[in-house]
């Protein structure tokens, strides 16, 4: 018997439109070395996308990453939108789908695979299509199931992108450029990506960048000025912040500590 997906853990602002509820601590990004996301296809899908839903998990520490997320903390924390699949195990969920998929009708097989892959972990249409192709589901059957799932709201790339941006920015401190890059790897339409990342304005990005630098600043004390500047600006660059913004924010933070940030031949940033 096919297990029904429990979607009660997600909020819906409109039918079939999940949105993130909670933002956990911690930081990092695909560019920070957190690229080991798994969408169950073996091609690097989302490292969890539970629409920002909060769930506890053993061994996960909020605020314990290298760069320190803007809202992190010590101890066991709640997972962000991008963390849940790592705990669920995208590959293992696909393995369950392989073991339990019903024989015969390819439409039923496709439906069973998709339901199991979607359990607790929203995915984009492309991620599911890749998983079905890997399982050699005929294209006609795959498209029929995927289109039906879109109709009933089990697949909603627009809501996925909105929730991803909200969670990964507030939970991981990622800037618009890094968020767009991650969504592209998940097969989200460029138009939907632009709409999602446009919700973040320049002021919000700069505020988050300052929070990130403030959290990391203490760890750089004792280093020489140049090294502090490079390390802090590099952290922001890996999270997708523009070079000009990163240098300006870092210099201001260092100046507030009494550090001389004037470099010979520098032009104003």
Long-range contacts (C-beta under 8 A, 24 or more apart in sequence): 2-102, 2-111, 2-112, 2-115, 3-115, 3-116, 3-119, 4-115, 5-115, 5-118, 5-119, 5-154, 6-119, 6-120, 7-154, 9-50, 9-53, 9-120, 10-50, 10-51, 10-53, 10-122, 11-51, 12-153, 15-153, 16-152, 16-153, 16-154, 16-156, 16-159, 17-153, 17-156, 17-158, 17-159, 18-51, 18-122, 18-156, 18-159, 18-160, 18-163, 19-51, 19-52, 19-159, 19-162, 19-163, 19-166, 20-51, 20-52, 20-53, 20-81, 20-162, 20-163, 20-164, 20-166, 20-167, 21-51, 21-52, 21-53, 21-54, 22-52, 22-53, 22-54, 22-78, 23-52, 23-71, 23-80, 23-81, 23-166, 23-167, 23-170, 23-171, 24-54, 24-62, 24-71, 24-77, 24-78, 24-79, 24-80, 24-83, 24-171, 25-62, 25-63, 25-69, 25-71, 25-72, 25-73, 25-77, 25-78, 25-171, 26-60, 26-61, 26-62, 26-63, 26-64, 26-65, 26-69, 26-72, 26-77, 26-80, 26-83, 26-171, 26-172, 27-63, 27-65, 27-66, 27-67, 27-68, 27-69, 27-70, 27-72, 27-171, 27-172, 27-173, 27-212, 27-239, 28-65, 28-66, 28-67, 28-69, 28-172, 29-168, 29-172, 29-174, 29-178, 29-182, 29-238, 29-239, 29-240, 30-178, 30-181, 30-182, 30-185, 31-178, 31-181, 31-238, 31-239, 31-240, 32-65, 32-66, 32-67, 32-238, 32-239, 33-66, 34-82, 34-172, 36-86, 37-82, 37-85, 37-86, 37-90, 38-85, 38-86, 38-89, 38-90, 38-91, 39-85, 39-90, 39-123, 39-127, 39-130, 39-131, 39-186, 40-90, 40-91, 40-93, 40-94, 40-97, 40-117, 40-123, 40-127, 40-131, 41-90, 41-94, 41-127, 41-130, 41-131, 41-134, 42-91, 42-134, 43-130, 44-185, 45-85, 45-90, 45-123, 45-127, 45-130, 45-186, 46-82, 46-85, 46-90, 46-121, 46-123, 46-124, 46-127, 46-164, 46-186, 47-82, 47-83, 47-85, 47-86, 48-79, 48-80, 48-81, 48-82, 48-83, 48-84, 48-85, 48-86, 48-87, 48-88, 48-121, 49-81, 49-82, 49-84, 49-85, 49-121, 49-122, 49-123, 49-160, 49-163, 49-164, 50-79, 50-81, 50-84, 50-85, 50-120, 50-121, 50-122, 51-81, 51-122, 51-159, 51-160, 51-163, 51-167, 52-80, 52-81, 52-163, 52-166, 52-167, 53-81, 53-84, 54-78, 54-79, 55-79, 55-84, 55-87, 57-83, 57-87, 60-87, 66-235, 67-173, 67-212, 67-215, 67-216, 67-235, 67-238, 67-239, 68-212, 68-215, 68-216, 69-171, 69-172, 69-173, 69-212, 69-215, 70-170, 70-173, 70-208, 70-211, 70-212, 70-215, 71-170, 71-171, 71-211, 72-215, 80-167, 80-168, 80-171, 80-172, 81-163, 81-164, 81-166, 81-167, 81-168, 81-171, 82-164, 82-167, 82-168, 82-171, 82-172, 82-182, 84-120, 84-121, 85-121, 88-119, 88-120, 88-121, 90-117, 90-121, 93-117, 93-119, 93-121, 94-131, 97-131, 97-135, 98-135, 101-135, 106-137, 106-138, 106-141, 107-141, 107-144, 107-145, 109-135, 109-137, 109-141, 110-137, 110-141, 110-142, 110-144, 110-145, 110-146, 111-145, 113-137, 114-145, 114-146, 114-149, 114-154, 118-149, 118-154, 118-155, 122-156, 122-160, 122-163, 123-155, 123-160, 123-186, 124-155, 124-157, 124-160, 124-186, 124-187, 124-188, 125-150, 125-155, 125-157, 125-187, 126-186, 126-187, 126-188, 127-186, 127-187, 128-155, 129-187, 130-187, 157-187, 157-188, 157-189, 157-192, 158-192, 158-195, 158-196, 160-186, 160-188, 161-188, 161-192, 161-193, 161-195, 161-196, 162-196, 162-199, 164-196, 165-196, 165-197, 165-199, 165-200, 166-199, 169-200, 169-204, 169-208, 170-208, 172-239, 173-208, 173-209, 173-211, 173-212, 173-239, 174-239, 174-240, 175-200, 175-205, 175-208, 175-209, 175-236, 175-239, 175-240, 175-241, 175-242, 176-200, 176-205, 176-240, 177-240, 177-241, 177-242, 178-238, 178-239, 178-240, 179-240, 181-240, 205-241, 205-245, 206-245, 206-249, 209-236, 209-241, 209-245, 209-246, 209-249, 210-249, 210-253, 212-236, 212-239, 213-249, 213-250, 213-253, 214-253, 217-253, 217-254, 217-257, 225-254, 225-259, 225-260, 225-261, 228-254, 228-259, 229-254, 229-261, 244-269
